[in-house]
C-alpha cells in the first residue's frame, strides 16, 4: 500500500499540554530525496489535504516514536491512522541492536543522508534549546527527518516481509496504538495525596537521619565519600572493597590498598550484619530514591495540569527490553513497590506507598 514518512516539529518542548504548546511545522515525504515541510500558523491548523492523508487508514504513516506525533495531532483535534514506528519495527528485526533512533537507522537505510542533523544539533546547543531556533533554520533538518522516516519505513517493511515477521509486526503495532492512547490519556495524580506523601517521607527520613548521624556523626548521608569514611571509623572491621572476581577465584589475590571504597547497595548489604546502622542507611537510601522519583519528582517534574486535574504522561516503550517486555519511562510507573515484601530486611510501610497518589480519571472510579 501507500507509504509516507511523517514528522512534526513542536514548540516550546515535547509536551502538547504546555500552555503555549503549538505545532510549528509538519513534514511529509513520499519519495527518497524529497520531503515537504508545511509551515503551520500559530494556532496549529493543519491543511485539509494533509489532515486527509493522516486520517486515511490505507496510507501507512511512518516515523520514529510516531506516537509522539500522533498525540500532538490528537491534542489539536486531528486523527492519524495506520502508523508504523521505525524504532519498534527495528526491535522486531533485531532486538539486540541498542541503536534504534532514526538518526542511527538512517545510516542503515538512507546512508546518503549521512549525519544530516549535525548542524541542527550544534545550533540547538549554541542557542540553548530548540525554542530559540527560528522556523526557517529548521527546514533542511526537518526535511531530512521526513525523508529518513519514509525510506526507513519502506525498507523495514520489505525486511519484515522477507524475514516472515508479519505476525510479530502486526501484534507489536496493534499494541503500539493502544499504548499511544494510554500515553495520551495519562495517569491522574492527586496532588493532595502527593503533598501528604511528601510530609510522611520527610518525617520518616528525618528520623532515620537522626539515628544514622547519632551513630556516624554529622555527615551528609548522600555523600559517598563522607559515608565511607564514617563507616570505616565507626566499624573498624567493615570491608568496603568490592569483591573482585580474582579475589573470589583466588583467596590469596591481593587487593590494591588504594582501591576506592564502595558504598553501593551490594557492598552494604554484604556488610549489614556488622552494625545496625548499615540497615538504616540502606532504608534511608531507598526512601530517598522513592521520594525523589515518585513524590518530589512527580510534583516538580512530571505532573502536568490538564483541565481541572493533574496528570503524569509516562512513555511506554516496546523497543528497550530484549525479552520484548514493556518498559516505562518518564517516570517508570512499573517499578513502584505496592506493599512491604516479607523477605525485605528494610520494608517500606504501606503509608508510604507512592501508588496511593494515582487515582481513577473516571468519576467515582477506584
C-alpha positions in Angstrom: 0.0 0.0 0.0 0.9 3.7 0.0 3.6 4.8 2.5 4.6 8.3 3.7 7.1 9.5 6.2 5.5 11.8 8.8 7.0 14.0 11.5 6.2 17.2 13.5 8.3 19.9 14.9 6.8 21.4 18.1 7.1 24.3 20.4 8.3 25.0 23.1 9.2 21.4 24.1 7.8 17.9 23.9 4.6 18.3 26.0 1.4 19.0 24.0 -0.2 20.1 27.3 2.1 23.1 27.9 0.1 26.4 28.0 1.9 27.7 24.9 2.2 24.4 23.1 1.8 24.5 19.3 2.9 22.6 16.2 5.5 24.6 14.4 5.6 22.5 11.2 4.5 19.2 9.7 6.8 17.2 7.4 5.6 14.6 4.9 7.7 12.6 2.4 6.6 10.0 -0.2 9.9 9.5 -2.0 13.6 9.3 -1.4 15.4 12.7 -1.8 12.2 14.5 -1.4 10.1 15.9 1.5 7.5 18.6 2.0 7.8 20.9 5.1 4.5 22.5 5.9 4.8 25.7 8.0 1.8 25.9 10.3 0.1 29.1 11.6 0.3 29.9 15.3 -3.0 28.1 16.0 -1.5 24.8 14.7 -4.1 24.4 11.9 -3.3 21.5 9.6 -4.1 21.9 5.9 -7.1 19.7 4.8 -5.1 17.7 2.3 -2.6 16.8 5.0 -5.2 16.0 7.5 -6.9 13.7 5.0 -3.6 11.8 4.4 -3.1 11.4 8.2 -6.7 10.1 8.7 -6.6 7.8 5.7 -6.3 4.2 7.0 -5.0 2.9 3.6 -1.8 5.1 3.9 1.0 4.0 6.2 2.4 6.9 8.2 6.0 6.0 9.2 8.1 7.8 11.8 10.4 7.5 14.8 8.3 7.3 18.1 5.4 8.3 16.0 3.0 8.1 19.0 4.6 11.5 19.9 3.3 13.0 16.7 0.0 11.1 16.8 -0.7 12.5 20.3 0.3 16.0 19.3 -2.1 15.8 16.4 -4.8 14.4 18.6 -4.3 17.2 21.1 -5.2 19.7 18.3 -8.1 17.7 17.0 -6.6 15.6 14.2 -6.6 11.9 13.6 -3.7 9.8 12.5 -4.4 6.2 11.4 -2.2 3.2 10.3 1.1 4.2 11.9 4.5 2.5 11.6 7.1 3.1 14.3 10.6 2.7 13.0 12.1 2.0 16.4 9.6 -0.7 17.4 9.9 -2.3 13.9 13.7 -2.4 14.2 13.3 -4.1 17.6 11.3 -6.8 15.8 14.0 -7.2 13.1 16.9 -7.1 15.6 16.1 -6.8 19.3 19.8 -6.9 20.3 20.6 -3.6 18.5 20.5 -0.8 21.1 20.6 2.0 18.5 17.1 2.3 17.1 16.7 6.0 16.9 16.0 7.5 13.5 19.4 9.2 13.2 21.1 5.7 13.7 18.7 3.9 11.3 19.4 6.5 8.6 23.0 5.1 8.3 21.5 1.7 7.6 18.5 2.6 5.4 19.3 6.0 3.9 23.1 6.3 4.1 23.2 9.2 1.5 21.7 11.5 4.2 24.7 10.9 6.5 24.7 12.8 9.8 22.1 15.2 8.5 21.1 16.5 11.9 24.6 17.6 13.0 24.4 21.3 12.1 20.9 21.4 13.7 22.2 19.8 16.9 25.1 22.3 17.0 22.7 25.2 16.5 20.4 24.0 19.3 23.4 23.7 21.7 24.7 27.1 20.7 21.3 28.8 21.2 20.4 26.8 24.4 17.3 25.0 23.2 15.0 24.2 20.2 12.7 27.1 21.1 15.5 29.5 20.2 15.9 28.2 16.7 13.9 30.1 14.0 11.5 28.1 11.9 13.3 28.8 8.6 16.5 27.5 10.2 14.9 24.1 10.7 13.6 23.4 7.2 16.6 21.4 5.9 16.8 19.3 9.1 13.0 18.8 9.2 13.0 17.6 5.6 15.8 15.1 6.4 13.6 13.7 9.2 10.7 13.3 6.8 12.8 11.6 4.1 14.6 9.3 6.6 11.2 8.3 8.0 9.9 7.4 4.6 12.9 5.5 3.4 13.4 3.6 6.7 9.7 2.6 6.8 9.7 1.3 3.2 12.9 -0.7 3.7 11.8 -2.1 7.1 8.5 -3.3 5.6 10.5 -5.1 2.9 12.6 -6.8 5.6 9.6 -7.8 7.6 8.1 -9.5 4.5 11.4 -11.1 3.6 12.1 -12.5 7.1 8.4 -13.6 7.5 7.9 -11.4 10.6 4.5 -10.2 9.7 2.7 -11.8 12.7 5.1 -10.2 15.2 4.9 -6.9 13.4 1.1 -6.8 13.5 1.0 -7.7 17.1 3.6 -5.1 18.1 1.9 -2.3 16.1 -1.6 -3.2 17.3 -0.3 -2.9 20.8 1.6 0.3 19.9 -1.7 2.0 19.0 -3.2 1.1 22.4 -0.1 2.3 24.2 -0.4 5.5 22.4 -3.9 6.1 23.7 -2.7 5.2 27.2 0.1 7.8 26.9 -2.3 10.4 25.6 -4.8 9.8 28.4 -2.1 9.8 31.1 -2.5 8.8 34.7 -4.4 11.2 37.0 -2.5 12.1 40.2 -3.9 13.6 43.4 -1.6 16.4 44.3 -3.2 16.5 47.8 -2.0 12.9 48.3 1.3 13.8 46.8 1.8 16.5 49.4 0.7 14.1 52.2 3.3 11.6 51.0 5.9 14.3 50.9 5.3 15.1 54.5 5.4 11.4 55.5 8.6 10.8 53.7 10.2 13.9 55.1 9.2 12.8 58.7 10.4 9.2 58.2 13.7 10.2 56.6 14.4 12.9 59.2 14.0 10.3 62.0 16.3 7.9 60.2 18.8 10.7 59.5 19.0 11.5 63.3 19.6 7.8 64.1 22.3 7.4 61.4 24.1 10.6 62.5 23.9 9.6 66.1 26.0 6.5 65.1 28.2 8.0 62.4 28.4 11.7 63.3 27.0 14.8 61.5 27.7 13.5 57.9 25.8 14.1 54.6 24.3 10.6 54.1 24.0 11.2 50.4 27.8 11.8 50.1 29.6 8.6 49.2 32.9 9.8 50.5 31.6 11.0 53.9 29.6 7.9 54.4 32.5 5.6 53.5 34.9 7.4 55.9 32.3 7.4 58.7 31.6 3.7 58.3 35.3 2.9 58.4 35.8 5.0 61.5 32.8 3.6 63.3 33.1 -0.1 62.3 36.8 -0.9 62.1 36.3 -4.4 60.8 34.0 -3.4 57.9 35.1 -4.3 54.4 34.0 -1.7 51.8 36.1 -3.0 48.9 34.2 -4.6 46.1 34.6 -8.3 45.7 36.7 -8.7 42.6 36.5 -11.8 40.5 40.2 -12.5 41.2 39.6 -12.4 44.9 36.7 -14.9 44.6 38.6 -17.3 42.5 41.9 -17.0 44.4 41.7 -16.0 48.1 45.4 -15.2 48.0 44.7 -12.4 45.4 46.0 -9.1 46.8 43.7 -6.2 46.6 45.1 -2.8 45.9 45.4 -1.0 49.2 44.5 2.3 47.5 41.3 0.8 45.9 38.4 3.2 46.2 35.9 2.2 48.9 32.4 1.3 47.8 29.1 2.1 49.5 26.9 0.6 46.8 23.9 -1.4 47.7 25.5 -4.9 47.2 28.6 -3.9 49.4 26.5 -2.5 52.2 24.0 -5.5 52.2 27.0 -7.8 52.4 28.4 -6.0 55.4 24.9 -5.3 57.1 25.4 -7.8 59.9 28.4 -5.9 61.3 26.4 -2.9 62.6 22.7 -2.0 62.7 23.4 1.5 61.2 24.0 -0.1 57.8 20.4 -1.3 57.6 19.3 2.2 58.4 21.5 3.7 55.7 20.0 1.2 53.2 16.5 2.1 54.3 17.2 5.9 54.1 18.6 5.5 50.6 15.5 3.5 49.4 13.2 6.1 50.8 15.3 8.9 49.3 15.1 7.3 45.9 11.3 6.7 46.1 10.8 10.3 47.4 13.0 11.8 44.7 11.4 9.9 41.8 7.8 9.3 42.8 6.9 12.1 45.2 9.1 15.2 44.7 9.8 14.1 41.1 6.1 13.8 40.3 5.3 17.2 41.8 8.2 19.1 40.3 9.0 17.3 37.0 6.2 15.1 35.7 2.8 16.3 36.8 1.1 18.5 34.2 -2.2 20.3 34.7 -4.8 19.3 32.2 -8.2 21.0 32.6 -9.1 20.5 36.3 -6.7 17.6 37.0 -3.1 16.8 37.2 -1.7 14.0 35.0 1.5 12.1 34.5 2.3 11.1 31.0 4.7 8.2 31.2 6.2 6.9 28.0 5.6 3.1 27.4 8.3 1.5 25.3 8.3 -1.7 23.3 11.8 -1.3 21.9 14.0 -1.5 25.0 13.9 -5.0 26.6 15.4 -7.8 24.5 12.7 -10.1 26.0 10.1 -7.8 24.4 8.6 -6.9 27.8 7.1 -3.5 28.1 9.1 -0.7 29.8 8.1 2.6 31.1 10.0 5.9 31.2 9.5 9.5 32.5 8.8 8.3 35.2 8.9 4.5 35.3 5.5 3.7 36.7 6.0 -0.1 36.6 8.6 -0.3 39.4 6.8 1.3 42.3 6.5 -1.0 45.4 2.9 -1.8 46.2 3.3 -3.4 49.7 6.0 -4.4 52.0 7.9 -7.5 51.0 8.0 -10.0 53.9 11.5 -11.0 52.9 12.8 -7.4 52.8 15.0 -6.6 55.8 14.1 -2.9 55.4 10.5 -2.9 54.1 8.6 0.3 53.2 5.4 0.8 55.2 2.0 0.9 53.4 1.6 4.6 54.4 4.5 5.4 52.1 3.0 3.5 49.1 3.6 6.0 46.3 0.8 4.4 44.2 -1.7 6.0 46.5 -1.4 9.3 44.7 -2.6 7.8 41.4 -6.4 7.9 41.1 -9.0 7.0 38.5 -9.7 9.5 35.8 -13.4 8.4 35.9 -15.9 10.0 38.3 -16.5 7.5 41.2 -13.7 5.2 39.9 -11.3 3.4 42.2 
